[in-house]
Amino acid sequence: MNPSGGLRWHWKAWRSLQLWEPTCQDIARWLAEKPPERNELLLIGASAGWMMPSAFLSGFGKVITYDIDPLAAPLFRWRHGKALAASGTALVCQRGDALNHLADVLQQHRQAQVLFDNVLGQIRFHHPDVDEASHRIASIRRRLRGRHWGSIHDAYSGPVRTPVSRRAHTPMMRSVQPPYPTASARKHDRQDTPQRAAFAAFGSQLDADGAWLDHLTGDLFPPGTQVSHIAWPHLDDYCHWLQAAWVEPQ
Ligand SMILES: C[S@@+](CC[C@H](N)C(=O)[O-])C[C@H]1O[C@@H](n2cnc3c(N)ncnc32)[C@H](O)[C@@H]1O
């Protein structure tokens, strides 16, 4: 079974289009802030692109999608094919494991701008051992050196006190990725103070209730990256905290 996609995801996404609309608008706003830097976009974890605006994809000459889910390609074409045909954007949908074969996939698409579309926060569900999942995320980051890449992914998720339907949508927040924590700061769970304050403020706006799941993506972006924080009310009583950023070639 695919723990981060497949039929269950499509069913949930289709049924939640209205609930997720404010989040999709935030994602569209974030994507619109940066015009395409390359002619090609490599979209990893594309699924059907339920939360992806066609307008962003249409800015590229070619879009290549990757997903392990056999339903992803036909559904992605169904959702975005018409808009991409209208903009003259070539669409190539690949079924395959782009994370375990990342080096090859990057090599095959050397000129492409890379976007991990809500997939890196799910690695811990594909590798239930937390150390193994963290190690995989760190190795993905290392492989991306020298590439123009971006990611939108779960950072945290958990229950909320007030049902989402009774609250206003939490507006997007920005922060700058702090330096990597030292081993001692990590051991004692010490973040730098501005980061801690910003996170506490966003967490309280999300109305977090109790302990939230850490999706292990906290060190993915290099220090100094401009990060956008987006609220994603997944269910009426359960919210995801998304983080999104572009990283320049380093
Ligand atoms: C939360 S969904 C992504 C949602 C999607 N971006 C959208 O807007 O509908 C995560 C997706 O990542 C895919 N996925 C998980 N591991 C993958 C891998 N190793 N390579 C490619 N896709 C993967 C899953 O099949 C699933 O479709």
The ligand as an SDF file (V2000), in Angstrom:
LIG
                    3D

 27 29  0  0  0  0  0  0  0  0999 V2000
    0.5950   14.0510   -0.5480 C   0  0  0  0  0  0  0  0  0  0  0  0
    0.7250   13.3610   -2.1290 S   0  0  0  0  0  0  0  0  0  0  0  0
    1.1990   14.7130   -3.1660 C   0  0  0  0  0  0  0  0  0  0  0  0
    0.0930   15.5940   -3.5500 C   0  0  0  0  0  0  0  0  0  0  0  0
    0.2350   16.2520   -4.8780 C   0  0  0  0  0  0  0  0  0  0  0  0
    1.3930   17.0920   -4.9520 N   0  0  0  0  0  0  0  0  0  0  0  0
   -1.0630   16.9850   -5.2030 C   0  0  0  0  0  0  0  0  0  0  0  0
   -1.0840   18.2250   -5.2990 O   0  0  0  0  0  0  0  0  0  0  0  0
   -2.0530   16.2700   -5.3750 O   0  0  0  0  0  0  0  0  0  0  0  0
    2.3370   12.5830   -2.1080 C   0  0  0  0  0  0  0  0  0  0  0  0
    2.6320   11.9020   -3.4320 C   0  0  0  0  0  0  0  0  0  0  0  0
    3.9890   11.4880   -3.4680 O   0  0  0  0  0  0  0  0  0  0  0  0
    4.0420   10.2470   -4.1390 C   0  0  0  0  0  0  0  0  0  0  0  0
    5.3040    9.5810   -3.7940 N   0  0  0  0  0  0  0  0  0  0  0  0
    5.6530    9.0290   -2.6130 C   0  0  0  0  0  0  0  0  0  0  0  0
    6.8990    8.5280   -2.6720 N   0  0  0  0  0  0  0  0  0  0  0  0
    7.3490    8.7900   -3.9320 C   0  0  0  0  0  0  0  0  0  0  0  0
    8.5780    8.5100   -4.5960 C   0  0  0  0  0  0  0  0  0  0  0  0
    9.5610    7.8630   -3.9750 N   0  0  0  0  0  0  0  0  0  0  0  0
    8.7190    8.9190   -5.8770 N   0  0  0  0  0  0  0  0  0  0  0  0
    7.6950    9.5610   -6.5160 C   0  0  0  0  0  0  0  0  0  0  0  0
    6.5060    9.8500   -5.9240 N   0  0  0  0  0  0  0  0  0  0  0  0
    6.3430    9.4650   -4.6430 C   0  0  0  0  0  0  0  0  0  0  0  0
    2.8000    9.5200   -3.6470 C   0  0  0  0  0  0  0  0  0  0  0  0
    2.4340    8.4510   -4.4910 O   0  0  0  0  0  0  0  0  0  0  0  0
    1.7800   10.6420   -3.6430 C   0  0  0  0  0  0  0  0  0  0  0  0
    1.0780   10.7250   -4.8450 O   0  0  0  0  0  0  0  0  0  0  0  0
  1  2  1  0
  2  3  1  0
  2 10  1  0
  3  4  1  0
  4  5  1  0
  5  6  1  0
  5  7  1  0
  7  8  2  0
  7  9  1  0
 10 11  1  0
 11 12  1  0
 11 26  1  0
 12 13  1  0
 13 14  1  0
 13 24  1  0
 14 15  1  0
 14 23  1  0
 15 16  2  0
 16 17  1  0
 17 18  1  0
 17 23  2  0
 18 19  1  0
 18 20  2  0
 20 21  1  0
 21 22  2  0
 22 23  1  0
 24 25  1  0
 24 26  1  0
 26 27  1  0
M  CHG  2   2   1   9  -1
M  END
$$$$
